[in-house]
Structures are given as C-alpha cells and as structure tokens.
Amino acid sequence: MARIDKTPFEATIEEVTLDGQGVIRRDGKACFIHGALKGERVMAQQTGRKRRFDSAEVVEVLEPAAGRVEPPCEFFSLCGGCKLQHASIETQRAIKEQALFDALERIGHVTPEARFDPLTDTTLGYRRTARLGAKYVPKKGGVLVGFRERGSPYLAEMTHCEVLHPAVGQRIHALRELMDGLQARDRLPQIEIAVDDDERVALIFRNLDPLSPADTERLSAWAESEGIQLYLQPGGPDTVEPLAGPIEPLVYRHPDYGVSVPFMPTDFIQVHAGINRKMVPQALAALDLQPDHRVLDLFCGLGNFTLPLARTAAEVVGVEVDDVMLARASSNARDQGIANTRYERADLDDVEALKNAAWLGERFDRVLLDPPRTGAAAVIEALAPKHIERMVYVSCNPATLARDAERLVHHHGYRLERAGIMDMFPHTAHVESMAVFRRA
C-alpha cells in the first residue's frame, strides 16, 4: 500500500462535489478534500491514496468562501448523515442545481428550455422518516443511536439530531437511556422512525431475538408514557407487529386538495412534508390538466399524486408493483369519496411484462412518473409509441433522470421544457428534482 504523506499542504479549491468535498489537482492527480468549498484557500492533510485519486481533509481554512457557515449541528464533523452543513443553504442549493444540470448536459445531452426556481421550505427538523442504527458499545458508555460516522461503519456518538423531526431528533438521548436498560440491548440493531402531520411518532425496533418479559414491559411502559407507537420487527418487513402505545394510522395531508393519505410506519412517503405540499401543486400545474384528461400516475405508491390529480382530471390510473400499497391507495381514495381513480399492478422495470399490460393500450393525455433511484427506462420505452403530449418526471437521482431524458428527447420526439431541484433533503447530498417533457 502506498504511503500516506501526513504533511499539511496548501490548496485552492477548484470545484466542489455534491457530497461537500473540494476538488483540486495535485501532482497531476485528482484530490478530494473533505470540508472544503469552491474558491477557498485551505491547509489540508492527506487521508487516503488510491490509484486514480487521493483524499484529504481540511486542517485550517485560510480564506473562506462567501458561502461557508458554522454547521448548525454540533455532531456534523463526526456524523455521516449530513454532508453540506458547512455551506450556506443557498450554496447547497447552487451545488445541487449544478449537479442536476451538469448531469442533464453530460449524460442526457440536453438542456432545459427553462428552469424551475428551487422549491424550498424549512431546513432543520424536517425529516419525518429515517432508519437509525443502534449498537451497544461498552467502551462508549452504553448504547449508541443515530447515523453512521462519516466514512466509517461505526455509529456516531450523538445525543440529538438537528435534521430529524424534533419529536424524534430531540429524543436520541432518551432512546439511548431506554435501550441501555434492556437485557436485549445488544440485539436491537436498528430503529425505523415515522412522524405524521399531527406529530404522532411511530418507532419500529428490529429485534434479532424474542424479547424477555422484562424488556417487553420496559418498552411498553416507555411507549405509553411518551405517547409513542412502538412496534417490533423480528424478521423481514412483513413481520412488523405492534407492541405498545396509541397504535393508530399515521396521516399526512394535502390541504390544497382536501385529501389525506393514511400510512403505516413501514410505508414509503416523502421525507419533507413542507416540500411535498409544494411539490404536488407544482407537478399538477406543469401537467396543465384539463377536466376531461385521463392521467397515468406511474410508481403511484399510496396515492401522493393520484388523489390530488383526481380532484381535476376525469380519471387517474395509478400503477405500482406492491399489492399491499395498491390496496391501501384504493382504500384511501374510496374512504374520501374519490371515485375517479383506478389502480393497476405492474412491475414497471419489466420490459416483457409491460408489453402485455392492458392499461398501456388505453388513451392517456398526461403522465406523471415518480420512480425510484433506478429511474424509469423500461416504462419510458413502453410509453413512447403513445405520443402522450406532456409528462412530468419527479426524480431522486440526477443520473437516471438524465439517462431517461436522453431517450425522451433524442429518440422519442420530446422537448425538455423545464427542470429544477426541490430541496427535499437539506444539508445532505441527496438531489430531488422535477422535469417537464412535452411532445415536440
């Protein structure tokens, strides 16, 4: 292994990556410097050496960038949950915008005709779902709960989290104390969290072994006293079962459309409630919906877009691969008197299955897609011959959005009318975006 030179060196940062690392060329080789921003002059120390690039860390900031700020969380230098807290929120958004538009140009060979202004909301205490690690570490005084250390498999030692909803983020220390008193403290490796619009909290403890009566009693008493829904998960996701607390459906709302979306703590929902309430109206406006339109909502989940779409369109067909989620989406619509939605099960990544999908033979005026990080390559190819006038694509991965944009624009006759970021995950390297495609 090549020797790492620990001698501090001076550097002027040329670029910054999405995960908050400054980029320089040193001895003809790329070097990524953690904690630096574009334009800064810093003293850095090498931390790693690989064949194609080196890594380093800021030792001292000699000339700070205008966008440098004091991180709002005292654990930022240790915790790997956030990457960009040393940058102002405006600088973070500029970094994310550059990541999106660079990907569209470099991978998709396409430039949007116009840009959305960044969709913004609160930047702290926003995260309403997360998976926290838990580990009993005697050398650190007991159980640790939180995110992993930056660049390490070990859990960060933290007492609170500034990005988690305060109903959970300010309970990290209490969770550690609770778990320290359990016999099974070294057999509870993770906690799933969910917080709804009414600040009701659900926690799912992953238990590798059955709990003793004493542990069950301790957890139950704590959940009841705190008013928290507490679940156990002895195996896979389908083994989640309620243990204690006021077990009841969680819910989030779209007040602009008069709809509610009940959800279980294991369900996928958008992490940032404020951004979600702004994202849906932006998407619907971009679709330019008319009362006689039939809309296809792909990767529909619980109906986050489907239910608001149904308030304007003649009919909305939601498509999703998960049977349980589809059943709940249908129930959500029925319980709110929404009769103009229909739900179809399909694996939208399966090219062969899509060839035989009956719903693809129907007429649609608009399409909304909200795929996972892998994108929507298969279903885009299936939709292309239908010449649907307008599509809105909600993305959580600039690279796969750019790949799919290349197909839509350069092979299927669409224009990229507008694109922009939505700050769904402030302080992190995650980029959420929206793109609007229109038939040329």
Secondary structure by P-SEA (a helix, b strand, c coil): cccccccbbbbbbccccccbbbbbbcccbbbbbccccccbbbbbbbccccccbbbbbbccccccccccccccccccccccccccccccaaaaaaaaaaaaaaaaaaccccccccccccccccccccccbbbbbbbbccccccccccccccccccccccccccccccccccaaaaaaaaaaaccccccccbbbbbbccccbbbbbbbccccccaaaaaaaaaaaaaacbbbbbbcccccccccccccccccccccccccbbbbbcccccccccaaaaaaaaaaaaaaacccccbbbbbccccccaaaaaaaacccbbbbbbccaaaaaaaaaaaaaaccccbbbbbcccccaaaaaacccccccccbbbbbccccccaaaaaaaccccccbbbbbcccaaaaaaaaaaacccccccccbbbbbccccccccccbbbbbbcc
